[in-house]
Amino acid sequence: MNSVVMQGLSDVVSWRFAAEMKGIDRWLSNTRDSRLNTSLVDLAELGYGDVASARRAVLGLDPVDYVVSVDASRVAEHARFEIEWAPATGIVNLMLDWDLPILEITLEELSVWLDVQPGLARRALARLAALPGVDVSVRDPRGDVYVALDVEHCPLTAAYSGAAAS
């Protein structure tokens, strides 16, 4: 029962509009630092077909993992903006999947675990650190990482931890 509940929690944490994210995810993965400088017209031409579909795709990005430099609902179709990705929910998913309320690992090991460069792992940790219910520290120079997840207070898991207890 516990593994089913934990799997359910990790599915909720990583939920998004998968069909519309494939293009943006693919283009971000082809950039050096998972940052994409683009416009709605560019996105439409790259595969979304029209500006309205491109706008929906940007609006559907998970704000925990993606930072968009503009309000996508109001940006002009030719205006340039940046989309930045970091696998913050990936860290939470890994902790939930392995039933780890506390994660102690090196930055290098976390990067391998997430299959990203250390800079992206640091960016993800910084995003997690801004959330209530998550305690994050990275101790340099060795890059020791400590993440404590309080599933009842973290907004990525809190709404579902009560259901898991019943």
GUKELUM-609473 format. One record per atom (N, C-alpha, C): x, y, z. Coordinates in steps of 0.1 Angstrom, whole numbers, padded with zeros to 4 digits, always signed. Example, Ala and Ser with C-alpha at 12.3 -4.5 7.8 and 13.67 -1.06 7.14 Angstrom:
+0132-0057+0078/+0123-0045+0078/+0132-0033+0078/+0128-0022+0071/+0137-0011+0071/+0129+0000+0079/
% end
This chain:
+0008-0012+0000/+0000+0000+0000/+0009+0013+0000/+0019+0013+0008/+0028+0025+0009/+0034+0028-0005/+0039+0018-0012/+0045+0021-0025/+0035+0026-0035/+0023+0022-0034/+0012+0027-0043/+0010+0042-0039/+0009+0045-0027/+0006+0058-0022/+0018+0067-0027/+0030+0063-0025/+0042+0071-0028/+0042+0073-0043/+0039+0063-0051/+0039+0064-0066/+0028+0074-0070/+0017+0074-0063/+0006+0083-0066/+0010+0098-0063/+0018+0100-0052/+0023+0113-0049/+0032+0118-0059/+0041+0109-0064/+0051+0113-0074/+0045+0116-0087/+0034+0109-0090/+0027+0112-0103/+0020+0126-0102/+0015+0129-0090/+0009+0143-0089/+0019+0154-0090/+0031+0152-0083/+0041+0162-0083/+0046+0165-0098/+0047+0155-0106/+0052+0157-0119/+0041+0159-0130/+0029+0160-0126/+0018+0161-0136/+0019+0174-0144/+0017+0173-0157/+0017+0185-0166/+0010+0181-0179/+0008+0190-0188/+0003+0188-0201/+0013+0181-0210/+0015+0168-0209/+0026+0161-0216/+0026+0164-0231/+0014+0163-0237/+0013+0165-0252/+0019+0178-0256/+0016+0189-0248/+0021+0202-0253/+0035+0205-0248/+0041+0197-0239/+0054+0200-0234/+0065+0194-0242/+0062+0184-0250/+0072+0177-0258/+0081+0187-0266/+0075+0196-0273/+0083+0205-0281/+0092+0214-0272/+0086+0221-0262/+0094+0229-0254/+0105+0221-0246/+0101+0210-0241/+0111+0202-0234/+0123+0198-0244/+0119+0194-0256/+0129+0189-0266/+0138+0201-0269/+0133+0213-0271/+0141+0224-0274/+0150+0229-0263/+0144+0228-0251/+0153+0231-0239/+0164+0221-0237/+0161+0209-0240/+0172+0199-0238/+0183+0200-0248/+0180+0207-0259/+0191+0210-0269/+0199+0222-0267/+0196+0229-0256/+0203+0241-0253/+0214+0238-0243/+0224+0246-0242/+0236+0244-0234/+0232+0244-0219/+0223+0253-0215/+0220+0255-0201/+0205+0255-0198/+0198+0248-0206/+0183+0246-0204/+0176+0260-0203/+0181+0269-0211/+0174+0282-0212/+0171+0284-0227/+0159+0288-0230/+0154+0290-0243/+0150+0305-0245/+0156+0312-0254/+0152+0326-0258/+0143+0324-0270/+0131+0329-0269/+0121+0326-0279/+0110+0336-0280/+0100+0334-0288/+0088+0342-0289/+0077+0332-0292/+0065+0337-0291/+0053+0328-0294/+0053+0325-0309/+0057+0334-0317/+0058+0331-0331/+0069+0321-0334/+0080+0321-0327/+0090+0311-0329/+0085+0297-0325/+0078+0297-0314/+0073+0284-0309/+0062+0279-0319/+0054+0287-0324/+0044+0283-0334/+0051+0277-0346/+0061+0284-0351/+0069+0279-0363/+0076+0266-0360/+0081+0264-0348/+0089+0252-0344/+0080+0240-0342/+0067+0242-0342/+0059+0229-0341/+0045+0231-0335/+0042+0242-0329/+0029+0244-0323/+0018+0248-0332/+0022+0252-0344/+0013+0254-0355/+0007+0268-0355/+0003+0274-0343/-0002+0287-0343/+0002+0293-0329/+0000+0307-0329/+0004+0314-0317/-0005+0310-0305/-0017+0307-0307/-0026+0304-0296/-0022+0290-0289/-0018+0281-0297/-0013+0268-0292/+0000+0270-0285/+0009+0278-0290/+0022+0281-0284/+0020+0288-0270/+0010+0297-0270/+0007+0304-0257/+0002+0294-0247/-0007+0285-0251/-0012+0275-0242/-0001+0266-0236/+0008+0263-0245/+0020+0254-0241/+0028+0261-0230/+0031+0274-0232/+0039+0282-0223/+0031+0284-0210/+0018+0287-0211/+0010+0288-0199/+0009+0275-0191/+0010+0264-0198/+0008+0251-0191/+0021+0246-0184/+0032+0253-0186/+0045+0249-0180/+0043+0249-0164/+0049+0239-0158/+0049+0238-0143/+0058+0249-0138/+0053+0259-0130/+0061+0270-0125/+0072+0265-0115/+0071+0253-0110/+0082+0248-0101/+0094+0245-0109/+0092+0239-0121/+0103+0235-0129/+0107+0245-0140/+0098+0254-0144/+0100+0263-0155/+0098+0277-0150/+0107+0286-0154/+0105+0300-0151/+0104+0307-0165/+0093+0314-0166/+0091+0322-0179/+0093+0337-0175/+0101+0344-0183/+0104+0357-0180/+0093+0368-0182/+0082+0363-0188/+0071+0372-0191/+0058+0366-0186/+0047+0374-0186/+0034+0369-0184/+0029+0364-0198/+0029+0351-0200/+0026+0345-0213/+0012+0348-0218/+0003+0351-0208/-0011+0354-0212/-0012+0368-0219/-0002+0376-0217/-0002+0390-0222/+0009+0394-0231/+0019+0385-0233/+0030+0389-0241/+0026+0390-0256/+0032+0400-0263/+0030+0401-0277/+0036+0389-0284/+0030+0385-0295/+0034+0373-0302/+0049+0373-0307/+0054+0385-0310/+0068+0386-0315/+0078+0390-0304/+0073+0393-0292/+0082+0397-0281/+0091+0385-0277/+0104+0388-0275/+0113+0378-0270/+0112+0376-0255/+0113+0364-0251/+0113+0361-0237/+0121+0348-0235/+0124+0345-0222/+0132+0333-0219/+0124+0323-0211/+0126+0311-0214/+0121+0300-0206/+0133+0292-0200/+0133+0290-0187/+0144+0284-0180/+0138+0272-0173/+0145+0260-0174/+0141+0248-0168/+0151+0243-0158/+0146+0237-0147/+0154+0230-0137/+0145+0219-0131/+0151+0207-0129/+0143+0196-0124/+0140+0195-0109/+0134+0206-0104/+0130+0206-0090/+0121+0195-0086/+0110+0193-0094/+0101+0182-0091/+0108+0168-0092/+0118+0168-0101/+0125+0155-0102/+0132+0151-0089/+0137+0161-0081/+0143+0158-0068/+0132+0153-0059/+0121+0159-0058/+0110+0155-0050/+0105+0141-0054/+0103+0139-0067/+0099+0126-0072/+0109+0115-0067/+0122+0118-0069/+0131+0108-0065/+0131+0105-0050/+0129+0115-0042/+0128+0113-0027/+0115+0105-0024/+0104+0108-0030/+0092+0101-0028/+0093+0087-0033/+0098+0085-0044/+0099+0071-0050/+0108+0062-0041/+0118+0068-0035/+0127+0060-0026/+0124+0061-0011/+0112+0068-0008/+0108+0070+0005/+0119+0076+0014/+0124+0087+0009/+0135+0094+0016/+0130+0108+0020/+0126+0109+0033/+0122+0123+0037/+0134+0132+0039/+0146+0126+0040/+0159+0134+0040/+0168+0128+0030/+0174+0136+0022/+0184+0132+0012/+0197+0139+0015/+0207+0131+0017/+0221+0135+0019/+0229+0129+0008/+0235+0137-0001/+0241+0133-0013/+0251+0144-0017/+0261+0140-0026/+0269+0151-0031/+0262+0157-0044/+0266+0169-0047/+0260+0175-0059/+0263+0167-0071/+0275+0161-0072/+0278+0153-0084/+0269+0141-0085/+0267+0134-0073/+0258+0123-0073/+0244+0126-0077/+0239+0138-0072/+0226+0142-0075/+0224+0145-0090/+0235+0152-0095/+0235+0155-0110/+0234+0142-0118/+0241+0132-0114/+0240+0119-0121/+0226+0113-0119/+0221+0113-0107/+0208+0108-0104/+0197+0114-0113/+0198+0128-0115/+0189+0135-0123/+0192+0135-0138/+0204+0131-0141/+0209+0131-0155/+0210+0145-0160/+0216+0154-0152/+0218+0168-0156/+0232+0173-0152/+0236+0184-0157/+0248+0191-0153/+0247+0196-0138/+0258+0197-0131/+0257+0202-0117/+0251+0216-0116/+0253+0225-0126/+0246+0238-0125/+0231+0237-0125/+0226+0227-0133/+0211+0225-0133/+0206+0219-0120/+0214+0211-0114/+0210+0205-0101/+0210+0216-0091/+0220+0225-0091/+0220+0237-0082/+0208+0246-0084/+0204+0248-0096/+0193+0256-0100/+0180+0250-0094/+0179+0237-0095/+0167+0229-0090/+0167+0230-0075/+0178+0229-0068/+0179+0230-0054/+0175+0244-0049/+0179+0254-0056/+0175+0268-0053/+0160+0270-0054/+0154+0264-0064/+0140+0265-0065/+0133+0258-0054/+0138+0246-0050/+0132+0238-0039/+0133+0246-0026/+0145+0252-0024/+0147+0260-0012/+0138+0271-0009/+0132+0276-0020/+0122+0287-0019/+0108+0282-0015/+0106+0269-0014/+0093+0264-0011/+0092+0261+0004/+0080+0264+0010/+0078+0260+0024/+0078+0245+0025/+0082+0239+0036/+0082+0225+0038/+0095+0218+0032/+0104+0226+0027/+0116+0220+0021/+0128+0227+0027/+0137+0220+0033/+0150+0226+0038/+0161+0221+0029/+0168+0230+0023/+0179+0227+0014/+0192+0234+0018/+0203+0226+0018/+0216+0233+0020/+0226+0226+0011/+0235+0233+0006/+0246+0228-0002/+0259+0233+0004/+0267+0224+0009/+0279+0228+0016/+0291+0227+0007/+0297+0238+0004/+0309+0238-0005/+0321+0237+0004/+0332+0233-0001/+0336+0231-0014/+0333+0217-0020/+0330+0208-0011/+0327+0194-0016/+0314+0192-0023/+0305+0202-0021/+0292+0201-0027/+0283+0191-0021/+0284+0189-0007/+0275+0180+0000/+0261+0187+0000/+0251+0179-0004/+0237+0184-0005/+0229+0177+0006/+0220+0186+0013/+0211+0181+0023/+0197+0186+0019/+0187+0177+0017/+0174+0181+0014/+0164+0174+0024/+0156+0181+0031/+0146+0176+0040/+0133+0180+0035/+0124+0170+0033/+0111+0172+0027/+0100+0169+0037/+0092+0179+0041/+0081+0177+0050/+0069+0176+0041/+0064+0164+0038/+0053+0162+0028/+0040+0169+0032/+0038+0172+0045/+0026+0178+0050/+0026+0193+0048/+0038+0199+0046/+0039+0214+0044/+0045+0218+0031/+0050+0209+0023/+0055+0213+0010/+0043+0214+0001/+0042+0225-0007/+0030+0226-0016/+0030+0216-0027/+0041+0210-0030/+0041+0199-0040/+0034+0186-0036/+0034+0184-0022/+0029+0172-0017/+0018+0173-0006/+0016+0185+0000/+0008+0187+0011/-0007+0183+0009/-0012+0187-0003/-0026+0184-0006/-0029+0169-0006/-0019+0161-0008/-0021+0147-0010/-0017+0138+0001/-0009+0144+0011/-0004+0136+0022/-0015+0133+0031/-0025+0141+0033/-0037+0138+0041/-0044+0126+0036/-0046+0125+0022/-0052+0114+0016/-0044+0101+0018/-0031+0102+0018/-0022+0090+0020/-0024+0085+0034/-0026+0093+0043/-0027+0089+0057/-0040+0081+0060/-0051+0084+0052/-0063+0078+0055/-0065+0064+0049/
% end
